[in-house]
Amino acid sequence: MNDINTMISLIENALDNSLPSEDCLEAELIKAMKYSLKAGGKRVRPLLTLMFADACSGTIEAALPFACAVEMIHTYSLIHDDLPCMDNDDYRRGRPSNHKVFGEDIALLAGDALLTLAFETALSQADNNNTSAKAASVLARYAGAKGMVGGQTIDLTYENKNASVDILKEMDVKKTSALIMAACEMGCISAGADDKRISAARAFGENIGLAFQIIDDILDVTSTSSELGKPVGSDAENNKSTYVSLLGLDKCKEIANELTEKAVRSLDEFESDTSQIKEFALSLLNRKN
């Protein structure tokens, strides 16, 4: 079992190696892709891919392409989220948003390019067991109209409207949990895990994703822009219903704790040591940014 810092180093190197060379006519596009993909962040999704691969007795080498692919899709979604036609945010991870540096047109194309590069990367590893195709199919399903993109659409639809908690849950399962579920499942798939463990990984991802979003909503009203590296209070400015606006801070903290406990219980389906995943789940619950 590798420690988190080692895994992050492996992920960063693999992301570097996956990017096209800037020695081309479309160099500005490649620079824009790199600007956001290499902007740091917690690397939650690729880390979970590697952790679940390990929990299923797989190898980092087999899981890395899928870890990179899910991070590329996450990054493309952030680039597009920040655009003026979406959330119109000027900062991301303590730096100007992609469109503030490269312009809206190149930022849009950089997101498109990362989306397609994700599937090129996921399918780059030839295998005889259809593993790459199965993982890529999972990623496509969770990233698309019934997953992340669908969740983003619900988010936009309910700006300036009152959304119920049930609507928020459906939105966040798609918008936030979906890619985390994909990350966990792909880690298992890369290791040839059975359906029972893949299902448990899916349950973990859904609950941890919902808890992650609730903590995001909490931090949006309790943290500062310098701590988060992005604007705070944007949900209120965009008149969005959130768990905090509907339920209050104390209830949100209680629900986030319950969801994290539920996620951790799903790991009982694994016969191997899952202490690293459990510790990571708790660190996400208690994060400050």
Short mmCIF file of the C-alpha atoms (twelve columns), coordinates in Angstrom:
data_MODEL
# 
_entry.id   MODEL 
# 
loop_
_atom_site.group_PDB 
_atom_site.id 
_atom_site.type_symbol 
_atom_site.label_atom_id 
_atom_site.label_alt_id 
_atom_site.label_comp_id 
_atom_site.label_asym_id 
_atom_site.label_seq_id 
_atom_site.Cartn_x 
_atom_site.Cartn_y 
_atom_site.Cartn_z 
_atom_site.pdbx_PDB_model_num 
ATOM 1   C CA . MET A 1   0.000   0.000  0.000   1 
ATOM 2   C CA . ASN A 2   1.456   3.354  -1.092  1 
ATOM 3   C CA . ASP A 3   1.053   6.472  1.024   1 
ATOM 4   C CA . ILE A 4   -1.022  9.364  -0.340  1 
ATOM 5   C CA . ASN A 5   1.959   11.582 -1.184  1 
ATOM 6   C CA . THR A 6   3.522   8.803  -3.258  1 
ATOM 7   C CA . MET A 7   0.249   8.225  -5.080  1 
ATOM 8   C CA . ILE A 8   -0.173  11.942 -5.784  1 
ATOM 9   C CA . SER A 9   3.354   12.049 -7.208  1 
ATOM 10  C CA . LEU A 10  2.556   9.109  -9.486  1 
ATOM 11  C CA . ILE A 11  -0.683  10.771 -10.594 1 
ATOM 12  C CA . GLU A 12  1.062   14.083 -11.342 1 
ATOM 13  C CA . ASN A 13  3.748   12.354 -13.416 1 
ATOM 14  C CA . ALA A 14  1.149   10.352 -15.325 1 
ATOM 15  C CA . LEU A 15  -0.890  13.493 -16.044 1 
ATOM 16  C CA . ASP A 16  2.259   15.223 -17.310 1 
ATOM 17  C CA . ASN A 17  3.040   12.333 -19.623 1 
ATOM 18  C CA . SER A 18  -0.498  12.199 -20.969 1 
ATOM 19  C CA . LEU A 19  -0.546  15.779 -22.240 1 
ATOM 20  C CA . PRO A 20  0.346   16.399 -25.893 1 
ATOM 21  C CA . SER A 21  3.509   18.272 -26.764 1 
ATOM 22  C CA . GLU A 22  3.269   22.061 -27.028 1 
ATOM 23  C CA . ASP A 23  5.486   21.941 -30.116 1 
ATOM 24  C CA . CYS A 24  2.557   22.355 -32.509 1 
ATOM 25  C CA . LEU A 25  0.333   24.973 -34.135 1 
ATOM 26  C CA . GLU A 26  -2.301  24.460 -31.441 1 
ATOM 27  C CA . ALA A 27  0.188   25.152 -28.634 1 
ATOM 28  C CA . GLU A 28  -2.127  27.681 -26.964 1 
ATOM 29  C CA . LEU A 29  -4.755  24.975 -26.545 1 
ATOM 30  C CA . ILE A 30  -2.244  22.571 -24.974 1 
ATOM 31  C CA . LYS A 31  -1.055  25.320 -22.613 1 
ATOM 32  C CA . ALA A 32  -4.637  25.988 -21.549 1 
ATOM 33  C CA . MET A 33  -5.242  22.282 -20.926 1 
ATOM 34  C CA . LYS A 34  -2.076  22.066 -18.841 1 
ATOM 35  C CA . TYR A 35  -2.862  25.286 -16.956 1 
ATOM 36  C CA . SER A 36  -5.970  23.761 -15.406 1 
ATOM 37  C CA . LEU A 37  -4.993  20.094 -15.302 1 
ATOM 38  C CA . LYS A 38  -1.787  20.920 -13.418 1 
ATOM 39  C CA . ALA A 39  -3.276  23.572 -11.143 1 
ATOM 40  C CA . GLY A 40  -3.118  21.278 -8.139  1 
ATOM 41  C CA . GLY A 41  -6.192  20.394 -6.154  1 
ATOM 42  C CA . LYS A 42  -6.836  17.514 -3.797  1 
ATOM 43  C CA . ARG A 43  -6.841  14.822 -6.543  1 
ATOM 44  C CA . VAL A 44  -9.703  13.128 -4.697  1 
ATOM 45  C CA . ARG A 45  -10.982 11.162 -7.666  1 
ATOM 46  C CA . PRO A 46  -7.698  9.707  -8.978  1 
ATOM 47  C CA . LEU A 47  -6.605  8.891  -5.438  1 
ATOM 48  C CA . LEU A 48  -9.789  6.911  -4.866  1 
ATOM 49  C CA . THR A 49  -9.210  5.040  -8.128  1 
ATOM 50  C CA . LEU A 50  -5.791  3.937  -6.919  1 
ATOM 51  C CA . MET A 51  -7.006  3.157  -3.399  1 
ATOM 52  C CA . PHE A 52  -9.839  0.941  -4.601  1 
ATOM 53  C CA . ALA A 53  -7.507  -0.822 -7.026  1 
ATOM 54  C CA . ASP A 54  -5.260  -1.603 -4.066  1 
ATOM 55  C CA . ALA A 55  -8.243  -2.736 -1.982  1 
ATOM 56  C CA . CYS A 56  -9.010  -5.269 -4.735  1 
ATOM 57  C CA . SER A 57  -5.370  -6.462 -4.935  1 
ATOM 58  C CA . GLY A 58  -4.764  -4.608 -8.194  1 
ATOM 59  C CA . THR A 59  -1.755  -2.591 -9.304  1 
ATOM 60  C CA . ILE A 60  -1.208  1.136  -9.584  1 
ATOM 61  C CA . GLU A 61  0.112   0.656  -13.116 1 
ATOM 62  C CA . ALA A 62  -3.186  -0.851 -14.255 1 
ATOM 63  C CA . ALA A 63  -5.284  1.801  -12.488 1 
ATOM 64  C CA . LEU A 64  -3.317  4.935  -13.432 1 
ATOM 65  C CA . PRO A 65  -4.852  5.486  -16.889 1 
ATOM 66  C CA . PHE A 66  -8.319  5.467  -15.332 1 
ATOM 67  C CA . ALA A 67  -7.186  7.718  -12.482 1 
ATOM 68  C CA . CYS A 68  -5.878  10.235 -15.023 1 
ATOM 69  C CA . ALA A 69  -9.001  9.959  -17.153 1 
ATOM 70  C CA . VAL A 70  -11.391 10.809 -14.326 1 
ATOM 71  C CA . GLU A 71  -9.222  13.778 -13.286 1 
ATOM 72  C CA . MET A 72  -9.247  15.077 -16.870 1 
ATOM 73  C CA . ILE A 73  -13.030 14.971 -16.938 1 
ATOM 74  C CA . HIS A 74  -13.232 16.653 -13.545 1 
ATOM 75  C CA . THR A 75  -10.864 19.392 -14.767 1 
ATOM 76  C CA . TYR A 76  -12.802 19.972 -17.982 1 
ATOM 77  C CA . SER A 77  -15.974 20.385 -15.909 1 
ATOM 78  C CA . LEU A 78  -14.293 23.032 -13.746 1 
ATOM 79  C CA . ILE A 79  -13.106 24.990 -16.787 1 
ATOM 80  C CA . HIS A 80  -16.628 25.014 -18.197 1 
ATOM 81  C CA . ASP A 81  -18.208 25.721 -14.777 1 
ATOM 82  C CA . ASP A 82  -16.195 28.933 -14.478 1 
ATOM 83  C CA . LEU A 83  -17.250 30.303 -17.875 1 
ATOM 84  C CA . PRO A 84  -19.478 33.414 -17.935 1 
ATOM 85  C CA . CYS A 85  -22.362 31.382 -19.370 1 
ATOM 86  C CA . MET A 86  -22.199 29.041 -16.354 1 
ATOM 87  C CA . ASP A 87  -21.081 30.184 -12.872 1 
ATOM 88  C CA . ASN A 88  -19.005 33.133 -14.134 1 
ATOM 89  C CA . ASP A 89  -16.181 32.679 -11.607 1 
ATOM 90  C CA . ASP A 90  -12.901 34.542 -12.056 1 
ATOM 91  C CA . TYR A 91  -10.755 32.375 -9.775  1 
ATOM 92  C CA . ARG A 92  -10.092 28.675 -9.341  1 
ATOM 93  C CA . ARG A 93  -7.578  27.125 -6.930  1 
ATOM 94  C CA . GLY A 94  -6.124  30.516 -6.070  1 
ATOM 95  C CA . ARG A 95  -5.423  31.500 -9.683  1 
ATOM 96  C CA . PRO A 96  -7.380  33.243 -12.436 1 
ATOM 97  C CA . SER A 97  -9.854  30.902 -14.109 1 
ATOM 98  C CA . ASN A 98  -8.859  29.404 -17.435 1 
ATOM 99  C CA . HIS A 99  -10.989 31.803 -19.491 1 
ATOM 100 C CA . LYS A 100 -9.487  34.828 -17.712 1 
ATOM 101 C CA . VAL A 101 -6.040  33.736 -18.924 1 
ATOM 102 C CA . PHE A 102 -6.714  32.209 -22.338 1 
ATOM 103 C CA . GLY A 103 -10.075 33.700 -23.312 1 
ATOM 104 C CA . GLU A 104 -13.482 32.075 -23.410 1 
ATOM 105 C CA . ASP A 105 -12.964 30.441 -26.788 1 
ATOM 106 C CA . ILE A 106 -9.722  28.635 -25.919 1 
ATOM 107 C CA . ALA A 107 -11.047 27.740 -22.441 1 
ATOM 108 C CA . LEU A 108 -14.087 26.111 -24.015 1 
ATOM 109 C CA . LEU A 109 -11.901 24.139 -26.411 1 
ATOM 110 C CA . ALA A 110 -9.467  23.182 -23.630 1 
ATOM 111 C CA . GLY A 111 -12.359 21.615 -21.730 1 
ATOM 112 C CA . ASP A 112 -13.484 19.789 -24.875 1 
ATOM 113 C CA . ALA A 113 -9.954  18.547 -25.487 1 
ATOM 114 C CA . LEU A 114 -9.560  17.248 -21.923 1 
ATOM 115 C CA . LEU A 115 -12.862 15.406 -22.216 1 
ATOM 116 C CA . THR A 116 -11.746 13.568 -25.325 1 
ATOM 117 C CA . LEU A 117 -8.212  13.020 -24.003 1 
ATOM 118 C CA . ALA A 118 -9.775  11.314 -20.981 1 
ATOM 119 C CA . PHE A 119 -11.168 8.526  -23.118 1 
ATOM 120 C CA . GLU A 120 -8.015  8.262  -25.188 1 
ATOM 121 C CA . THR A 121 -6.133  7.788  -21.912 1 
ATOM 122 C CA . ALA A 122 -8.630  5.309  -20.449 1 
ATOM 123 C CA . LEU A 123 -8.419  3.187  -23.590 1 
ATOM 124 C CA . SER A 124 -4.648  3.462  -24.011 1 
ATOM 125 C CA . GLN A 125 -3.868  0.268  -22.099 1 
ATOM 126 C CA . ALA A 126 -4.359  -2.811 -24.234 1 
ATOM 127 C CA . ASP A 127 -5.738  -5.802 -22.342 1 
ATOM 128 C CA . ASN A 128 -7.281  -9.168 -23.045 1 
ATOM 129 C CA . ASN A 129 -10.098 -8.959 -20.514 1 
ATOM 130 C CA . ASN A 130 -12.020 -5.955 -21.871 1 
ATOM 131 C CA . THR A 131 -11.087 -4.035 -18.715 1 
ATOM 132 C CA . SER A 132 -10.381 -0.740 -20.479 1 
ATOM 133 C CA . ALA A 133 -13.654 -0.817 -22.398 1 
ATOM 134 C CA . LYS A 134 -15.635 -1.633 -19.239 1 
ATOM 135 C CA . ALA A 135 -13.987 1.185  -17.278 1 
ATOM 136 C CA . ALA A 136 -14.399 3.684  -20.129 1 
ATOM 137 C CA . SER A 137 -18.087 2.767  -20.376 1 
ATOM 138 C CA . VAL A 138 -18.534 3.421  -16.656 1 
ATOM 139 C CA . LEU A 139 -16.772 6.768  -16.974 1 
ATOM 140 C CA . ALA A 140 -18.858 7.818  -19.995 1 
ATOM 141 C CA . ARG A 141 -22.101 6.944  -18.224 1 
ATOM 142 C CA . TYR A 142 -21.272 8.897  -15.080 1 
ATOM 143 C CA . ALA A 143 -19.882 11.889 -16.985 1 
ATOM 144 C CA . GLY A 144 -22.774 12.314 -19.412 1 
ATOM 145 C CA . ALA A 145 -26.387 13.457 -19.628 1 
ATOM 146 C CA . LYS A 146 -27.554 11.119 -16.846 1 
ATOM 147 C CA . GLY A 147 -24.497 11.883 -14.720 1 
ATOM 148 C CA . MET A 148 -22.335 14.964 -14.209 1 
ATOM 149 C CA . VAL A 149 -23.603 16.966 -17.184 1 
ATOM 150 C CA . GLY A 150 -27.182 16.191 -16.198 1 
ATOM 151 C CA . GLY A 151 -26.482 17.365 -12.663 1 
ATOM 152 C CA . GLN A 152 -24.981 20.602 -13.939 1 
ATOM 153 C CA . THR A 153 -28.106 21.154 -16.019 1 
ATOM 154 C CA . ILE A 154 -30.335 20.698 -12.973 1 
ATOM 155 C CA . ASP A 155 -28.099 23.188 -11.147 1 
ATOM 156 C CA . LEU A 156 -28.600 25.802 -13.864 1 
ATOM 157 C CA . THR A 157 -32.332 25.087 -14.088 1 
ATOM 158 C CA . TYR A 158 -32.842 25.858 -10.409 1 
ATOM 159 C CA . GLU A 159 -30.944 29.143 -10.269 1 
ATOM 160 C CA . ASN A 160 -33.325 31.796 -8.927  1 
ATOM 161 C CA . LYS A 161 -35.785 29.057 -7.984  1 
ATOM 162 C CA . ASN A 162 -36.570 27.226 -4.771  1 
ATOM 163 C CA . ALA A 163 -35.311 23.649 -4.956  1 
ATOM 164 C CA . SER A 164 -36.325 20.988 -2.459  1 
ATOM 165 C CA . VAL A 165 -33.852 18.787 -0.605  1 
ATOM 166 C CA . ASP A 166 -34.899 15.874 -2.842  1 
ATOM 167 C CA . ILE A 167 -34.030 17.882 -5.953  1 
ATOM 168 C CA . LEU A 168 -30.692 18.891 -4.429  1 
ATOM 169 C CA . LYS A 169 -29.916 15.257 -3.691  1 
ATOM 170 C CA . GLU A 170 -30.672 14.157 -7.254  1 
ATOM 171 C CA . MET A 171 -28.612 17.043 -8.610  1 
ATOM 172 C CA . ASP A 172 -25.641 16.305 -6.377  1 
ATOM 173 C CA . VAL A 173 -25.676 12.549 -6.914  1 
ATOM 174 C CA . LYS A 174 -25.245 13.374 -10.590 1 
ATOM 175 C CA . LYS A 175 -23.117 16.505 -10.432 1 
ATOM 176 C CA . THR A 176 -20.719 15.548 -7.633  1 
ATOM 177 C CA . SER A 177 -21.124 11.895 -6.655  1 
ATOM 178 C CA . ALA A 178 -21.137 10.551 -10.215 1 
ATOM 179 C CA . LEU A 179 -17.446 11.125 -10.982 1 
ATOM 180 C CA . ILE A 180 -16.453 9.940  -7.518  1 
ATOM 181 C CA . MET A 181 -18.505 6.772  -8.077  1 
ATOM 182 C CA . ALA A 182 -16.793 6.357  -11.449 1 
ATOM 183 C CA . ALA A 183 -13.373 6.740  -9.819  1 
ATOM 184 C CA . CYS A 184 -14.102 4.107  -7.170  1 
ATOM 185 C CA . GLU A 185 -15.660 1.641  -9.596  1 
ATOM 186 C CA . MET A 186 -12.860 1.992  -12.141 1 
ATOM 187 C CA . GLY A 187 -10.294 1.215  -9.453  1 
ATOM 188 C CA . CYS A 188 -12.129 -2.029 -8.750  1 
ATOM 189 C CA . ILE A 189 -12.559 -2.809 -12.452 1 
ATOM 190 C CA . SER A 190 -8.845  -2.297 -13.111 1 
ATOM 191 C CA . ALA A 191 -8.165  -5.026 -10.546 1 
ATOM 192 C CA . GLY A 192 -10.717 -7.448 -11.944 1 
ATOM 193 C CA . ALA A 193 -12.988 -7.174 -8.893  1 
ATOM 194 C CA . ASP A 194 -16.306 -8.993 -8.662  1 
ATOM 195 C CA . ASP A 195 -19.713 -7.295 -8.811  1 
ATOM 196 C CA . LYS A 196 -20.098 -7.322 -5.013  1 
ATOM 197 C CA . ARG A 197 -17.031 -5.136 -4.491  1 
ATOM 198 C CA . ILE A 198 -17.858 -2.891 -7.441  1 
ATOM 199 C CA . SER A 199 -21.331 -2.354 -5.957  1 
ATOM 200 C CA . ALA A 200 -19.805 -1.545 -2.559  1 
ATOM 201 C CA . ALA A 201 -17.418 0.933  -4.201  1 
ATOM 202 C CA . ARG A 202 -20.401 2.535  -5.937  1 
ATOM 203 C CA . ALA A 203 -22.208 2.942  -2.605  1 
ATOM 204 C CA . PHE A 204 -19.096 4.425  -1.041  1 
ATOM 205 C CA . GLY A 205 -18.725 6.899  -3.912  1 
ATOM 206 C CA . GLU A 206 -22.343 8.035  -3.820  1 
ATOM 207 C CA . ASN A 207 -22.333 8.710  -0.082  1 
ATOM 208 C CA . ILE A 208 -18.894 10.287 0.028   1 
ATOM 209 C CA . GLY A 209 -19.842 12.459 -2.960  1 
ATOM 210 C CA . LEU A 210 -22.975 13.749 -1.238  1 
ATOM 211 C CA . ALA A 211 -21.021 14.423 1.962   1 
ATOM 212 C CA . PHE A 212 -18.354 16.202 -0.111  1 
ATOM 213 C CA . GLN A 213 -20.977 18.485 -1.674  1 
ATOM 214 C CA . ILE A 214 -22.575 19.290 1.676   1 
ATOM 215 C CA . ILE A 215 -19.171 20.245 3.079   1 
ATOM 216 C CA . ASP A 216 -18.676 22.414 -0.016  1 
ATOM 217 C CA . ASP A 217 -21.966 24.176 0.741   1 
ATOM 218 C CA . ILE A 218 -20.865 24.688 4.348   1 
ATOM 219 C CA . LEU A 219 -17.478 26.089 3.331   1 
ATOM 220 C CA . ASP A 220 -19.143 28.458 0.863   1 
ATOM 221 C CA . VAL A 221 -20.647 30.311 3.817   1 
ATOM 222 C CA . THR A 222 -18.053 29.719 6.563   1 
ATOM 223 C CA . SER A 223 -14.714 29.974 4.759   1 
ATOM 224 C CA . THR A 224 -12.828 32.746 2.963   1 
ATOM 225 C CA . SER A 225 -11.769 33.145 -0.651  1 
ATOM 226 C CA . SER A 226 -8.097  32.861 0.326   1 
ATOM 227 C CA . GLU A 227 -8.734  29.581 2.154   1 
ATOM 228 C CA . LEU A 228 -10.759 28.044 -0.680  1 
ATOM 229 C CA . GLY A 229 -8.820  29.501 -3.597  1 
ATOM 230 C CA . LYS A 230 -12.096 30.518 -5.252  1 
ATOM 231 C CA . PRO A 231 -14.907 32.991 -4.542  1 
ATOM 232 C CA . VAL A 232 -17.134 32.281 -1.545  1 
ATOM 233 C CA . GLY A 233 -20.782 33.199 -1.286  1 
ATOM 234 C CA . SER A 234 -21.331 32.441 -4.969  1 
ATOM 235 C CA . ASP A 235 -24.308 30.192 -4.223  1 
ATOM 236 C CA . ALA A 236 -26.137 33.056 -2.524  1 
ATOM 237 C CA . GLU A 237 -25.159 35.487 -5.295  1 
ATOM 238 C CA . ASN A 238 -26.571 33.103 -7.901  1 
ATOM 239 C CA . ASN A 239 -29.713 32.552 -5.803  1 
ATOM 240 C CA . LYS A 240 -29.112 28.817 -5.571  1 
ATOM 241 C CA . SER A 241 -30.809 26.628 -3.017  1 
ATOM 242 C CA . THR A 242 -28.225 24.673 -1.011  1 
ATOM 243 C CA . TYR A 243 -28.322 22.251 1.887   1 
ATOM 244 C CA . VAL A 244 -27.207 25.100 4.150   1 
ATOM 245 C CA . SER A 245 -29.917 27.511 2.980   1 
ATOM 246 C CA . LEU A 246 -32.602 24.831 3.402   1 
ATOM 247 C CA . LEU A 247 -31.426 22.973 6.505   1 
ATOM 248 C CA . GLY A 248 -28.954 25.178 8.367   1 
ATOM 249 C CA . LEU A 249 -25.326 24.558 9.295   1 
ATOM 250 C CA . ASP A 250 -25.845 22.195 12.236  1 
ATOM 251 C CA . LYS A 251 -28.163 19.861 10.337  1 
ATOM 252 C CA . CYS A 252 -25.798 19.855 7.357   1 
ATOM 253 C CA . LYS A 253 -22.877 18.831 9.543   1 
ATOM 254 C CA . GLU A 254 -24.994 16.043 11.031  1 
ATOM 255 C CA . ILE A 255 -26.002 14.732 7.581   1 
ATOM 256 C CA . ALA A 256 -22.417 14.890 6.281   1 
ATOM 257 C CA . ASN A 257 -21.304 12.807 9.262   1 
ATOM 258 C CA . GLU A 258 -24.074 10.254 8.659   1 
ATOM 259 C CA . LEU A 259 -23.226 9.959  4.958   1 
ATOM 260 C CA . THR A 260 -19.540 9.467  5.722   1 
ATOM 261 C CA . GLU A 261 -20.352 6.749  8.271   1 
ATOM 262 C CA . LYS A 262 -22.581 5.056  5.700   1 
ATOM 263 C CA . ALA A 263 -19.792 5.216  3.109   1 
ATOM 264 C CA . VAL A 264 -17.310 3.688  5.537   1 
ATOM 265 C CA . ARG A 265 -19.728 0.852  6.388   1 
ATOM 266 C CA . SER A 266 -19.939 -0.087 2.714   1 
ATOM 267 C CA . LEU A 267 -16.239 -0.982 2.868   1 
ATOM 268 C CA . ASP A 268 -17.129 -4.001 5.014   1 
ATOM 269 C CA . GLU A 269 -17.697 -5.860 1.729   1 
ATOM 270 C CA . PHE A 270 -13.936 -5.835 1.134   1 
ATOM 271 C CA . GLU A 271 -11.876 -8.575 2.727   1 
ATOM 272 C CA . SER A 272 -8.651  -6.567 2.398   1 
ATOM 273 C CA . ASP A 273 -7.409  -3.692 4.557   1 
ATOM 274 C CA . THR A 274 -9.415  -0.561 3.722   1 
ATOM 275 C CA . SER A 275 -8.094  1.616  6.559   1 
ATOM 276 C CA . GLN A 276 -6.481  4.034  4.102   1 
ATOM 277 C CA . ILE A 277 -9.795  4.647  2.338   1 
ATOM 278 C CA . LYS A 278 -11.555 5.132  5.684   1 
ATOM 279 C CA . GLU A 279 -8.954  7.674  6.823   1 
ATOM 280 C CA . PHE A 280 -9.252  9.489  3.502   1 
ATOM 281 C CA . ALA A 281 -13.042 9.644  3.865   1 
ATOM 282 C CA . LEU A 282 -12.696 11.219 7.304   1 
ATOM 283 C CA . SER A 283 -10.160 13.734 6.005   1 
ATOM 284 C CA . LEU A 284 -12.664 14.835 3.350   1 
ATOM 285 C CA . LEU A 285 -15.340 15.255 6.010   1 
ATOM 286 C CA . ASN A 286 -13.061 17.451 8.137   1 
ATOM 287 C CA . ARG A 287 -11.447 19.461 5.330   1 
ATOM 288 C CA . LYS A 288 -11.184 23.241 5.487   1 
ATOM 289 C CA . ASN A 289 -10.883 23.903 1.760   1 
# 
